[in-house]
Amino acid sequence: MEQARVAAERSLRVALEVLDHRRPVSQLTALADARTVAAVRTLIRADLIPSRELGSAILAGLHVEMVDEQTAEVCARYLRGSRRLALAARIERSGRRDWHLTALRLS
């Protein structure tokens, strides 16, 4: 479970930085599957990132729930200015060590 938690935190931090235009989308491709990367690109192009006008997103905490040995569901809090927001994600392990972000939902 600790590996899943570390992977989730890393993936979500990078995803939030990509959504804030602090990193290029290409940096997310190593951490997320193609559908999730495409969804992030769509959010950026359509300017649909929640409360982006309030400032940069800061990951404020997360909870990882193992579904099975290869899959974990994640809920997290993040801050934008004084506003608290939430996100949900799913990570899956491919092989023995690599975890990938396979779903991301922001609110």
VEXZA-916064 format. One record per residue (C-alpha): residue number from 1; x, y, z. Coordinates in nm, 2 decimals. Layout:
<lolums>
    nr       xx       yy       zz
   NUM        X        Y        Z
...
</lolums>
This chain:
<lolums>
    nr       xx       yy       zz
     1     0.00     0.00     0.00
     2     0.29     0.24     0.07
     3     0.40     0.21    -0.29
     4     0.05     0.29    -0.41
     5     0.04     0.60    -0.18
     6     0.37     0.73    -0.30
     7     0.27     0.67    -0.67
     8    -0.06     0.84    -0.62
     9     0.09     1.14    -0.45
    10     0.35     1.18    -0.72
    11     0.10     1.14    -1.00
    12    -0.15     1.38    -0.86
    13     0.12     1.65    -0.79
    14     0.24     1.63    -1.15
    15    -0.12     1.63    -1.28
    16    -0.21     1.94    -1.08
    17     0.11     2.11    -1.20
    18     0.03     2.02    -1.56
    19    -0.33     2.16    -1.52
    20    -0.17     2.48    -1.38
    21     0.06     2.51    -1.68
    22     0.36     2.47    -1.46
    23     0.47     2.15    -1.64
    24     0.42     2.04    -2.00
    25     0.16     1.76    -2.06
    26     0.44     1.54    -2.18
    27     0.57     1.50    -1.83
    28     0.24     1.33    -1.74
    29     0.27     1.06    -2.00
    30     0.51     0.85    -1.80
    31     0.27     0.85    -1.50
    32    -0.07     0.82    -1.67
    33    -0.24     0.61    -1.93
    34    -0.33     0.76    -2.28
    35    -0.70     0.82    -2.20
    36    -0.61     1.02    -1.88
    37    -0.35     1.23    -2.06
    38    -0.61     1.30    -2.34
    39    -0.86     1.40    -2.08
    40    -0.61     1.64    -1.91
    41    -0.53     1.79    -2.25
    42    -0.90     1.85    -2.31
    43    -0.94     2.02    -1.97
    44    -0.65     2.25    -2.05
    45    -0.76     2.33    -2.41
    46    -1.12     2.40    -2.30
    47    -1.01     2.59    -1.99
    48    -1.22     2.37    -1.76
    49    -0.99     2.35    -1.46
    50    -1.20     2.42    -1.15
    51    -1.12     2.76    -0.98
    52    -0.79     2.80    -1.16
    53    -0.83     3.18    -1.14
    54    -0.77     3.15    -0.76
    55    -0.41     3.05    -0.81
    56    -0.19     2.74    -0.82
    57    -0.32     2.41    -0.69
    58    -0.15     2.26    -0.38
    59    -0.21     1.90    -0.28
    60    -0.33     1.91     0.08
    61    -0.39     1.54     0.16
    62    -0.49     1.21     0.02
    63    -0.64     0.88     0.11
    64    -0.56     0.56    -0.08
    65    -0.80     0.26    -0.07
    66    -0.67    -0.06    -0.22
    67    -0.92    -0.24    -0.44
    68    -0.69    -0.53    -0.50
    69    -0.31    -0.58    -0.54
    70    -0.31    -0.41    -0.88
    71    -0.56    -0.13    -0.83
    72    -0.62     0.16    -0.58
    73    -0.88     0.43    -0.56
    74    -0.77     0.77    -0.44
    75    -0.95     1.07    -0.29
    76    -0.76     1.39    -0.22
    77    -0.80     1.75    -0.11
    78    -0.62     2.04    -0.28
    79    -0.61     2.41    -0.22
    80    -0.64     2.70    -0.46
    81    -0.60     3.03    -0.27
    82    -0.84     3.00     0.03
    83    -1.07     2.75    -0.14
    84    -1.06     2.38    -0.06
    85    -1.13     2.14    -0.35
    86    -1.15     1.77    -0.40
    87    -1.04     1.51    -0.66
    88    -1.08     1.14    -0.72
    89    -0.84     0.92    -0.90
    90    -0.76     0.56    -0.98
    91    -0.42     0.41    -1.02
    92    -0.33     0.07    -1.15
    93    -0.01    -0.13    -1.13
    94     0.13    -0.27    -1.46
    95     0.38    -0.53    -1.39
    96     0.54    -0.56    -1.04
    97     0.63    -0.20    -0.97
    98     0.49     0.07    -1.21
    99     0.17     0.25    -1.11
   100    -0.02     0.46    -1.36
   101    -0.30     0.71    -1.32
   102    -0.60     0.57    -1.51
   103    -0.87     0.81    -1.40
   104    -0.89     1.16    -1.27
   105    -1.19     1.37    -1.17
   106    -1.17     1.72    -1.03
   107    -1.43     1.92    -0.85
</lolums>
